[in-house]
């Protein structure tokens, strides 16, 4: 099963995607996480990507497509995968269709998480993550037990992503509206789109995602 998780910044793709992928035994392919990992390693590619991320801009399509082509071909992805953060542009979506078609396969389902921009801006500025396990928290709606450190890593202070700062958040929404939102119609036309309201508790949204998933059958 090949699933794309689509949605604006901060809608919960990371949190929900991780849970869905773990439950179903699929590889979780988060392009944002892959880029942040390259940046942490300090490779020239990672540092270039970091500059784009900090400015709230997209990394060029050809680079992203090559990255996803390679990652989706790895062994763990053969059981199925969930893409979080890719595609983000129509050319990326076209390239994904083509590369899966080359492998006799396709995108089986696109889950589109929705929420208002106002709600999401609030969420993003309250968002924190554990620098060790990458678990996502929200100081308002899903805080860690002690309000400061990771529940699974005692003593490890949560951090804020640089691109969650106010100016960058605004820019990320601009990019989302112009370049990524058109994918909703793109996938609606293909008949594989299911929309799920992304507001509520993590468990509530997850339940709705599960219902959307159970209505969709597809090859592994
Ligand atoms: P995310 O963690 O999905 O919010 O991604 C963080 C940042 O990584 C984005 O704001 C982009 O700068 C970059 N990025 C992630 N995925 C893509 C993609 N598919 N295409 C272009 N840039 C991406």
py3Dmol code that shows the C-alpha trace and the ligand (Angstrom):
import py3Dmol

protein = """\
ATOM      1  CA  UNK A   1       0.000   0.000   0.000  1.00  0.00           C
ATOM      2  CA  UNK A   2       1.389   3.413  -0.962  1.00  0.00           C
ATOM      3  CA  UNK A   3      -0.134   6.298   0.933  1.00  0.00           C
ATOM      4  CA  UNK A   4       0.478  10.024   0.637  1.00  0.00           C
ATOM      5  CA  UNK A   5      -0.295  12.218   3.620  1.00  0.00           C
ATOM      6  CA  UNK A   6      -1.104  15.719   2.451  1.00  0.00           C
ATOM      7  CA  UNK A   7      -1.814  18.881   4.390  1.00  0.00           C
ATOM      8  CA  UNK A   8      -0.698  22.359   5.371  1.00  0.00           C
ATOM      9  CA  UNK A   9       2.196  23.009   7.764  1.00  0.00           C
ATOM     10  CA  UNK A  10       1.409  21.986  11.325  1.00  0.00           C
ATOM     11  CA  UNK A  11      -1.730  19.981  10.569  1.00  0.00           C
ATOM     12  CA  UNK A  12      -0.280  16.869  12.238  1.00  0.00           C
ATOM     13  CA  UNK A  13       1.232  14.964   9.306  1.00  0.00           C
ATOM     14  CA  UNK A  14       4.320  14.046  11.311  1.00  0.00           C
ATOM     15  CA  UNK A  15       2.480  12.863  14.426  1.00  0.00           C
ATOM     16  CA  UNK A  16      -0.268  11.010  12.601  1.00  0.00           C
ATOM     17  CA  UNK A  17       1.985   9.680   9.862  1.00  0.00           C
ATOM     18  CA  UNK A  18       4.328   8.110  12.361  1.00  0.00           C
ATOM     19  CA  UNK A  19       1.437   6.392  14.111  1.00  0.00           C
ATOM     20  CA  UNK A  20      -0.209   5.089  10.961  1.00  0.00           C
ATOM     21  CA  UNK A  21       3.085   3.786   9.562  1.00  0.00           C
ATOM     22  CA  UNK A  22       4.014   2.050  12.831  1.00  0.00           C
ATOM     23  CA  UNK A  23       0.590   0.420  13.189  1.00  0.00           C
ATOM     24  CA  UNK A  24       0.526  -0.834   9.625  1.00  0.00           C
ATOM     25  CA  UNK A  25       4.191  -1.835   9.410  1.00  0.00           C
ATOM     26  CA  UNK A  26       4.883   0.580   6.552  1.00  0.00           C
ATOM     27  CA  UNK A  27       8.050   2.601   6.054  1.00  0.00           C
ATOM     28  CA  UNK A  28       7.547   6.201   7.117  1.00  0.00           C
ATOM     29  CA  UNK A  29       9.146   8.469   4.548  1.00  0.00           C
ATOM     30  CA  UNK A  30       9.250  12.026   5.824  1.00  0.00           C
ATOM     31  CA  UNK A  31      11.145  14.228   3.393  1.00  0.00           C
ATOM     32  CA  UNK A  32      11.388  17.099   5.922  1.00  0.00           C
ATOM     33  CA  UNK A  33      12.939  14.697   8.438  1.00  0.00           C
ATOM     34  CA  UNK A  34      15.378  13.386   5.797  1.00  0.00           C
ATOM     35  CA  UNK A  35      16.457  16.950   5.006  1.00  0.00           C
ATOM     36  CA  UNK A  36      16.862  17.853   8.666  1.00  0.00           C
ATOM     37  CA  UNK A  37      18.953  14.701   9.171  1.00  0.00           C
ATOM     38  CA  UNK A  38      21.258  15.702   6.266  1.00  0.00           C
ATOM     39  CA  UNK A  39      21.539  19.188   7.765  1.00  0.00           C
ATOM     40  CA  UNK A  40      22.506  17.711  11.142  1.00  0.00           C
ATOM     41  CA  UNK A  41      25.205  15.645   9.449  1.00  0.00           C
ATOM     42  CA  UNK A  42      26.484  18.890   7.898  1.00  0.00           C
ATOM     43  CA  UNK A  43      26.762  17.595   4.318  1.00  0.00           C
ATOM     44  CA  UNK A  44      26.868  20.299   1.588  1.00  0.00           C
ATOM     45  CA  UNK A  45      23.455  19.108   0.435  1.00  0.00           C
ATOM     46  CA  UNK A  46      22.113  19.239   4.002  1.00  0.00           C
ATOM     47  CA  UNK A  47      23.399  22.759   4.568  1.00  0.00           C
ATOM     48  CA  UNK A  48      21.879  23.997   1.300  1.00  0.00           C
ATOM     49  CA  UNK A  49      18.550  22.380   2.239  1.00  0.00           C
ATOM     50  CA  UNK A  50      18.775  23.961   5.680  1.00  0.00           C
ATOM     51  CA  UNK A  51      18.960  27.429   4.108  1.00  0.00           C
ATOM     52  CA  UNK A  52      15.766  26.787   2.133  1.00  0.00           C
ATOM     53  CA  UNK A  53      14.004  25.386   5.184  1.00  0.00           C
ATOM     54  CA  UNK A  54      14.989  28.324   7.363  1.00  0.00           C
ATOM     55  CA  UNK A  55      13.594  30.691   4.726  1.00  0.00           C
ATOM     56  CA  UNK A  56      10.349  28.706   4.491  1.00  0.00           C
ATOM     57  CA  UNK A  57      11.077  27.832   0.828  1.00  0.00           C
ATOM     58  CA  UNK A  58      11.003  24.500  -0.973  1.00  0.00           C
ATOM     59  CA  UNK A  59      14.038  22.465  -1.934  1.00  0.00           C
ATOM     60  CA  UNK A  60      14.140  22.124  -5.768  1.00  0.00           C
ATOM     61  CA  UNK A  61      11.939  19.424  -7.303  1.00  0.00           C
ATOM     62  CA  UNK A  62      14.717  17.488  -9.072  1.00  0.00           C
ATOM     63  CA  UNK A  63      16.617  17.054  -5.812  1.00  0.00           C
ATOM     64  CA  UNK A  64      13.524  15.940  -3.903  1.00  0.00           C
ATOM     65  CA  UNK A  65      12.441  13.549  -6.640  1.00  0.00           C
ATOM     66  CA  UNK A  66      15.875  11.877  -6.696  1.00  0.00           C
ATOM     67  CA  UNK A  67      15.776  11.537  -2.908  1.00  0.00           C
ATOM     68  CA  UNK A  68      12.340   9.922  -2.931  1.00  0.00           C
ATOM     69  CA  UNK A  69      13.167   7.655  -5.860  1.00  0.00           C
ATOM     70  CA  UNK A  70      16.096   6.269  -3.904  1.00  0.00           C
ATOM     71  CA  UNK A  71      14.290   6.012  -0.552  1.00  0.00           C
ATOM     72  CA  UNK A  72      11.123   4.343  -1.888  1.00  0.00           C
ATOM     73  CA  UNK A  73      13.334   1.723  -3.562  1.00  0.00           C
ATOM     74  CA  UNK A  74      14.851   0.584  -0.269  1.00  0.00           C
ATOM     75  CA  UNK A  75      13.979  -2.797   1.181  1.00  0.00           C
ATOM     76  CA  UNK A  76      11.796  -1.630   4.082  1.00  0.00           C
ATOM     77  CA  UNK A  77       9.591   0.303   1.651  1.00  0.00           C
ATOM     78  CA  UNK A  78       8.661  -2.882  -0.211  1.00  0.00           C
ATOM     79  CA  UNK A  79       6.055  -3.681   2.495  1.00  0.00           C
ATOM     80  CA  UNK A  80       4.356  -0.388   1.764  1.00  0.00           C
ATOM     81  CA  UNK A  81       5.105   3.198   2.673  1.00  0.00           C
ATOM     82  CA  UNK A  82       3.567   6.392   3.860  1.00  0.00           C
ATOM     83  CA  UNK A  83       4.910   9.627   2.438  1.00  0.00           C
ATOM     84  CA  UNK A  84       4.832  12.624   4.753  1.00  0.00           C
ATOM     85  CA  UNK A  85       5.750  15.914   3.074  1.00  0.00           C
ATOM     86  CA  UNK A  86       6.088  14.598  -0.472  1.00  0.00           C
ATOM     87  CA  UNK A  87       4.828  15.461  -3.034  1.00  0.00           C
ATOM     88  CA  UNK A  88       4.641  19.188  -2.383  1.00  0.00           C
ATOM     89  CA  UNK A  89       4.319  20.418  -5.975  1.00  0.00           C
ATOM     90  CA  UNK A  90       2.520  19.187  -9.097  1.00  0.00           C
ATOM     91  CA  UNK A  91       5.838  18.230 -10.815  1.00  0.00           C
ATOM     92  CA  UNK A  92       6.706  16.115  -7.737  1.00  0.00           C
ATOM     93  CA  UNK A  93       3.297  14.410  -7.903  1.00  0.00           C
ATOM     94  CA  UNK A  94       3.775  13.685 -11.622  1.00  0.00           C
ATOM     95  CA  UNK A  95       7.233  12.280 -10.925  1.00  0.00           C
ATOM     96  CA  UNK A  96       5.889  10.069  -8.130  1.00  0.00           C
ATOM     97  CA  UNK A  97       3.218   8.645 -10.436  1.00  0.00           C
ATOM     98  CA  UNK A  98       5.850   7.946 -13.073  1.00  0.00           C
ATOM     99  CA  UNK A  99       8.353   6.315 -10.759  1.00  0.00           C
ATOM    100  CA  UNK A 100       5.720   4.055  -9.209  1.00  0.00           C
ATOM    101  CA  UNK A 101       4.351   3.183 -12.665  1.00  0.00           C
ATOM    102  CA  UNK A 102       7.885   2.097 -13.680  1.00  0.00           C
ATOM    103  CA  UNK A 103       7.677  -0.370 -10.782  1.00  0.00           C
ATOM    104  CA  UNK A 104       4.206  -1.556 -11.809  1.00  0.00           C
ATOM    105  CA  UNK A 105       2.675   0.269  -8.905  1.00  0.00           C
ATOM    106  CA  UNK A 106       0.780   3.450  -7.981  1.00  0.00           C
ATOM    107  CA  UNK A 107      -0.350   5.795  -5.219  1.00  0.00           C
ATOM    108  CA  UNK A 108      -3.215   3.879  -3.596  1.00  0.00           C
ATOM    109  CA  UNK A 109      -4.555   6.531  -1.276  1.00  0.00           C
ATOM    110  CA  UNK A 110      -4.063  10.202  -0.485  1.00  0.00           C
ATOM    111  CA  UNK A 111      -5.100  11.291   2.980  1.00  0.00           C
ATOM    112  CA  UNK A 112      -5.618  15.024   3.128  1.00  0.00           C
ATOM    113  CA  UNK A 113      -5.602  16.489   6.624  1.00  0.00           C
ATOM    114  CA  UNK A 114      -7.459  19.803   6.824  1.00  0.00           C
ATOM    115  CA  UNK A 115      -7.583  22.704   9.293  1.00  0.00           C
ATOM    116  CA  UNK A 116      -7.853  26.495   9.182  1.00  0.00           C
ATOM    117  CA  UNK A 117      -4.688  28.544   8.782  1.00  0.00           C
ATOM    118  CA  UNK A 118      -5.445  30.450  11.986  1.00  0.00           C
ATOM    119  CA  UNK A 119      -5.572  27.249  14.048  1.00  0.00           C
ATOM    120  CA  UNK A 120      -2.381  25.976  12.452  1.00  0.00           C
ATOM    121  CA  UNK A 121      -0.331  29.125  13.014  1.00  0.00           C
ATOM    122  CA  UNK A 122      -1.251  28.859  16.690  1.00  0.00           C
ATOM    123  CA  UNK A 123      -0.228  25.207  16.764  1.00  0.00           C
ATOM    124  CA  UNK A 124       3.075  25.720  14.975  1.00  0.00           C
ATOM    125  CA  UNK A 125       4.342  28.378  17.306  1.00  0.00           C
ATOM    126  CA  UNK A 126       3.561  26.060  20.278  1.00  0.00           C
ATOM    127  CA  UNK A 127       5.183  23.074  18.621  1.00  0.00           C
ATOM    128  CA  UNK A 128       8.262  21.450  20.163  1.00  0.00           C
ATOM    129  CA  UNK A 129      10.136  18.222  19.509  1.00  0.00           C
ATOM    130  CA  UNK A 130      12.506  15.879  21.310  1.00  0.00           C
ATOM    131  CA  UNK A 131      15.963  16.292  19.731  1.00  0.00           C
ATOM    132  CA  UNK A 132      16.673  12.595  20.406  1.00  0.00           C
ATOM    133  CA  UNK A 133      13.578  10.633  19.300  1.00  0.00           C
ATOM    134  CA  UNK A 134      11.880  13.411  17.258  1.00  0.00           C
ATOM    135  CA  UNK A 135       8.615  12.866  19.096  1.00  0.00           C
ATOM    136  CA  UNK A 136       6.360  15.880  18.552  1.00  0.00           C
ATOM    137  CA  UNK A 137       4.738  17.801  21.392  1.00  0.00           C
ATOM    138  CA  UNK A 138       2.561  20.878  21.624  1.00  0.00           C
ATOM    139  CA  UNK A 139       2.929  23.085  24.673  1.00  0.00           C
ATOM    140  CA  UNK A 140      -0.819  23.822  24.562  1.00  0.00           C
ATOM    141  CA  UNK A 141      -2.578  20.659  23.399  1.00  0.00           C
ATOM    142  CA  UNK A 142      -0.075  17.816  23.881  1.00  0.00           C
ATOM    143  CA  UNK A 143       2.536  18.915  26.414  1.00  0.00           C
ATOM    144  CA  UNK A 144       5.134  16.594  27.918  1.00  0.00           C
ATOM    145  CA  UNK A 145       4.395  15.439  31.486  1.00  0.00           C
ATOM    146  CA  UNK A 146       6.718  17.987  33.101  1.00  0.00           C
ATOM    147  CA  UNK A 147       6.013  20.726  30.533  1.00  0.00           C
ATOM    148  CA  UNK A 148       9.670  20.871  29.391  1.00  0.00           C
ATOM    149  CA  UNK A 149      11.454  17.575  28.696  1.00  0.00           C
ATOM    150  CA  UNK A 150      10.711  14.478  26.596  1.00  0.00           C
ATOM    151  CA  UNK A 151       8.531  11.830  28.309  1.00  0.00           C
ATOM    152  CA  UNK A 152      10.749   9.079  26.878  1.00  0.00           C
ATOM    153  CA  UNK A 153      14.098  10.854  27.446  1.00  0.00           C
ATOM    154  CA  UNK A 154      14.255  12.287  30.957  1.00  0.00           C
ATOM    155  CA  UNK A 155      16.370  15.425  31.157  1.00  0.00           C
ATOM    156  CA  UNK A 156      16.291  16.072  27.387  1.00  0.00           C
ATOM    157  CA  UNK A 157      14.839  19.568  26.832  1.00  0.00           C
ATOM    158  CA  UNK A 158      12.400  19.927  23.957  1.00  0.00           C
ATOM    159  CA  UNK A 159      13.457  22.197  21.091  1.00  0.00           C
ATOM    160  CA  UNK A 160      11.658  24.434  18.588  1.00  0.00           C
ATOM    161  CA  UNK A 161      12.324  24.022  14.887  1.00  0.00           C
ATOM    162  CA  UNK A 162      13.880  27.133  13.408  1.00  0.00           C
ATOM    163  CA  UNK A 163      11.253  27.098  10.660  1.00  0.00           C
ATOM    164  CA  UNK A 164       8.454  27.259  13.254  1.00  0.00           C
ATOM    165  CA  UNK A 165       9.309  30.870  14.017  1.00  0.00           C
ATOM    166  CA  UNK A 166       6.614  33.443  13.113  1.00  0.00           C
ATOM    167  CA  UNK A 167       8.039  34.984   9.890  1.00  0.00           C
ATOM    168  CA  UNK A 168       9.037  31.622   8.453  1.00  0.00           C
ATOM    169  CA  UNK A 169       5.649  30.163   9.331  1.00  0.00           C
ATOM    170  CA  UNK A 170       3.961  32.919   7.259  1.00  0.00           C
ATOM    171  CA  UNK A 171       6.238  32.174   4.318  1.00  0.00           C
ATOM    172  CA  UNK A 172       5.590  28.426   4.590  1.00  0.00           C
ATOM    173  CA  UNK A 173       1.844  29.061   4.342  1.00  0.00           C
ATOM    174  CA  UNK A 174       2.367  31.246   1.279  1.00  0.00           C
ATOM    175  CA  UNK A 175       4.335  28.444  -0.370  1.00  0.00           C
ATOM    176  CA  UNK A 176       1.719  25.904   0.702  1.00  0.00           C
ATOM    177  CA  UNK A 177      -1.169  27.905  -0.814  1.00  0.00           C
ATOM    178  CA  UNK A 178       0.656  28.521  -4.086  1.00  0.00           C
ATOM    179  CA  UNK A 179       2.478  25.250  -4.680  1.00  0.00           C
ATOM    180  CA  UNK A 180       1.058  22.448  -2.544  1.00  0.00           C
ATOM    181  CA  UNK A 181      -2.685  23.160  -2.195  1.00  0.00           C
ATOM    182  CA  UNK A 182      -3.254  22.512  -5.952  1.00  0.00           C
ATOM    183  CA  UNK A 183      -2.403  18.861  -5.206  1.00  0.00           C
ATOM    184  CA  UNK A 184      -5.755  18.453  -3.459  1.00  0.00           C
ATOM    185  CA  UNK A 185      -7.563  18.878  -6.798  1.00  0.00           C
ATOM    186  CA  UNK A 186      -4.877  16.897  -8.581  1.00  0.00           C
ATOM    187  CA  UNK A 187      -5.553  13.863  -6.378  1.00  0.00           C
ATOM    188  CA  UNK A 188      -9.303  14.461  -6.203  1.00  0.00           C
ATOM    189  CA  UNK A 189      -9.379  14.028  -9.967  1.00  0.00           C
ATOM    190  CA  UNK A 190      -7.512  10.727  -9.642  1.00  0.00           C
ATOM    191  CA  UNK A 191     -10.222   9.456  -7.258  1.00  0.00           C
ATOM    192  CA  UNK A 192      -7.776   8.456  -4.514  1.00  0.00           C
ATOM    193  CA  UNK A 193      -8.330  11.416  -2.189  1.00  0.00           C
ATOM    194  CA  UNK A 194      -9.882  11.132   1.261  1.00  0.00           C
ATOM    195  CA  UNK A 195     -10.225  14.257   3.383  1.00  0.00           C
ATOM    196  CA  UNK A 196      -9.934  14.050   7.158  1.00  0.00           C
ATOM    197  CA  UNK A 197     -10.512  16.984   9.496  1.00  0.00           C
ATOM    198  CA  UNK A 198      -7.259  17.547  11.372  1.00  0.00           C
ATOM    199  CA  UNK A 199      -8.699  19.343  14.394  1.00  0.00           C
ATOM    200  CA  UNK A 200      -9.410  17.471  17.615  1.00  0.00           C
ATOM    201  CA  UNK A 201      -7.290  15.321  19.893  1.00  0.00           C
ATOM    202  CA  UNK A 202      -4.522  13.214  18.367  1.00  0.00           C
ATOM    203  CA  UNK A 203      -6.654  10.112  19.080  1.00  0.00           C
ATOM    204  CA  UNK A 204      -9.780  11.556  17.461  1.00  0.00           C
ATOM    205  CA  UNK A 205      -7.952  12.520  14.277  1.00  0.00           C
ATOM    206  CA  UNK A 206      -6.226   9.142  14.230  1.00  0.00           C
ATOM    207  CA  UNK A 207      -9.586   7.340  14.446  1.00  0.00           C
ATOM    208  CA  UNK A 208     -10.856   9.280  11.445  1.00  0.00           C
ATOM    209  CA  UNK A 209      -7.683   8.471   9.531  1.00  0.00           C
ATOM    210  CA  UNK A 210      -8.151   4.793  10.324  1.00  0.00           C
ATOM    211  CA  UNK A 211     -11.715   4.855   8.976  1.00  0.00           C
ATOM    212  CA  UNK A 212     -10.455   6.550   5.825  1.00  0.00           C
ATOM    213  CA  UNK A 213      -7.778   3.866   5.499  1.00  0.00           C
ATOM    214  CA  UNK A 214     -10.098   0.943   6.118  1.00  0.00           C
ATOM    215  CA  UNK A 215     -12.324   2.102   3.275  1.00  0.00           C
ATOM    216  CA  UNK A 216      -9.378   1.818   0.871  1.00  0.00           C
ATOM    217  CA  UNK A 217      -8.022  -1.480  -0.342  1.00  0.00           C
ATOM    218  CA  UNK A 218      -4.849  -1.811  -2.348  1.00  0.00           C
ATOM    219  CA  UNK A 219      -1.865  -4.037  -3.065  1.00  0.00           C
ATOM    220  CA  UNK A 220       1.033  -4.106  -0.567  1.00  0.00           C
TER     221      UNK A 220
END
"""
ligand_1 = """\
23
LIG
P 8.245 19.431 6.801
O 8.960 18.787 7.934
O 7.494 18.452 5.948
O 7.369 20.586 7.247
O 9.368 20.065 5.837
C 10.231 21.076 6.288
C 10.869 21.803 5.113
O 11.632 20.870 4.320
C 9.909 22.435 4.131
O 9.450 23.709 4.556
C 10.764 22.517 2.882
O 11.704 23.564 2.974
C 11.540 21.202 2.945
N 10.831 20.098 2.250
C 10.307 18.975 2.818
N 9.723 18.191 1.902
C 9.872 18.834 0.713
C 9.472 18.554 -0.625
N 8.763 17.442 -0.930
N 9.806 19.448 -1.581
C 10.506 20.562 -1.306
N 10.909 20.901 -0.080
C 10.597 20.049 0.943
"""
view = py3Dmol.view(width=600, height=400)
view.addModel(protein, "pdb")
view.setStyle({"model": 0}, {"cartoon": {"style": "trace"}})
view.addModel(ligand_1, "xyz")
view.setStyle({"model": 1}, {"stick": {}})
view.zoomTo()
view.show()
